[in-house]
Amino acid sequence: MIIYVDSSAAVSGNGTKERPYKAIQEAANIALPGDEVLVLPGLYREAVDPKNAGTGKQRITYRSVVKGGAHITGSESVKCWKHLEEGVWTVRIPNGFFGSFNPFKEQIAGDWYIASMTAHKGEVYLNEKSMYEVLTLDEVKNPRKSEASWDPDFSLYTWFTQQSRENDETILYANFHDKDPNKENVEISVRRTCFYPSKEHVSYITLSGFKVSKAATQWAPPTAYQEGMVGPHWSKGWIIEDCEIYESKCSGISLGKYLQPENDNKWLKWKYKDGTQTERDCICQASYEGWNKENIGSHIVRNCDIHDCGQTGIVGHLGGVFSIIEGNHIHHINNKQNLAGAEIGGIKMHAAIDTIIRGNHIHNCTRGLWLDWQAQGTRVTGNLFHDNCLPVDFKVNAGAFNSVGEDIFVEVSHGPTLIDHNLLLSDRALKLAAQGIAVIHNLIFGSLVSVGIGTDNGAPDLPSPRYTPYHKAHGTEVAGFMTILHGDMRFYNNIFVQKAIRPCMQALADIMGKDGNKWDDCNVMAGTFPYNGYPCFEEWSSRFEGYCGMGADTGNLYYDHLPVWAFGNLYYNGARPWEKEAEAFEDTKNQVTLSLERTEDGWYLRTNLYDIMPESKVGILSTEKLGMAFEPEQKYENPDGSPITFCMDYFGNNRDIVTIPGPFLDKEAALRKLF
């Protein structure tokens, strides 16, 4: 059955083409497996709560008739502002207007949130753009530019809220400067979500072609119920495609965790257990409450434009397993820098088991992609990353390392994780506080950071290792727990180029080196040399010769670093190889120039690299060549267990039997539009 919705209808009808519903929720109340809800262009101020699930063979589809024409928003327009003084306006809103949820009463909070800023869930928007909350009325009247924001000029557009208990009102003050808020498009967020089922296991839903914006979402750490502006809420088989998703207070799309009432933000609330321990508790609890391939995950997020969200573009813990995230443009995430903590990124996924992240363009985020814990069977392939960092000339201090950012961060995972055929062009390319990672056929224009550190909890005087789970291959069943030994890394057929170092990045590196930071060394030099001192496989394996079991003096053998493999990599502009890499090619004569150019039709790479590359060729890599990740004893293979032959480049061109390092087949391929 086809169900029609049109917000411009004079009255709500029965869902037929001739008499459409006015609200999407009316269709969501009755849509059954096999139904398609067609939504005509218009503004839909509602929080759509799909009531029924589809099936694997008969999905329920919600489709905007015109791509981007149907706009679901969590906001309401406000046109009754009163002028207070130059640039400053105020409005008093009866609290009954908000119903049971007033985002201007509720604050952002949760595990791993750094509460240096008292932020409310609510926002004030000027012409589709969120203004900056401040803590006092004086900061509205006398705003100061933010030193952290990517958009310091707009940070002068400030707002402040307070409650009138006497009148039961929410009072808002805002500085609109030379704009009249009663003539501009001024809105406030009033709803938690925009398209999100209130109950679990509403599976096999497709959301296609919508514009979705301005929900008052809560901070979404892995130890809490993770809400997003859009999301499947602990179910299976959703498709979110061709949507523009923007201005969520915290997360745009959540593929995340369900509510565990006794272990929801337990670290923040109870405090006696460290967050790492409550995280392990969450995982184990989920494993006996239905977290498996039959019930959870296998979602697809594709071809979406996700931008200007406060915490993440896409967030997920446990619920994103076996999923595909492809062809998305994810950008300008956390650019206001008013939210801080360990859960920020263009994509932030915990336990992305057998998840494929491919063909995305991720840029201008505080952090690009963060794979935290259990990136087992995760593949990151064919993505364009750049400008995932702090803004130009950020304020340098010892606390800046918390959010300095990089293209890809893999943390306390045992692998196997594949990172192949990507362009990693930010100051910091890879943060590798993990093991069991294969880095192959990438163009890497930034540094490797946190090698050998960042995997303990940071207790100053006592051991505080983070025991992390690993799983049976291609499943969610926990196979064991272990600390991170570091190493077990493979670097094949990459191109490393040292880029010019921003003075603020060098200053931060100097501070971190001086202080001996245990989380982030803020290395700014490119190449695999941070693994100097790690054994090659033959050296490591020889240590076990003659070992005869119990009673033998093994010393630190079982807790020392694991081996590293490296071959076929090229190093330019002073990038340095791992000391034991055989046949590393270091070009000390030529200078590589490399930049991205944005034109009307897309993004292009401009470089002389392919004019000076050596004639030497490298062989095609495969699952067989890469071996297996040490702790889970799992090969670098497809989610279905089949082997991979890395015979296609960034664009899907077939490589010859012998090929060249880096993501492209040849010079001609490198000239094509990247995204």
Disulfide bonds with the S-S distance in Angstrom:
none
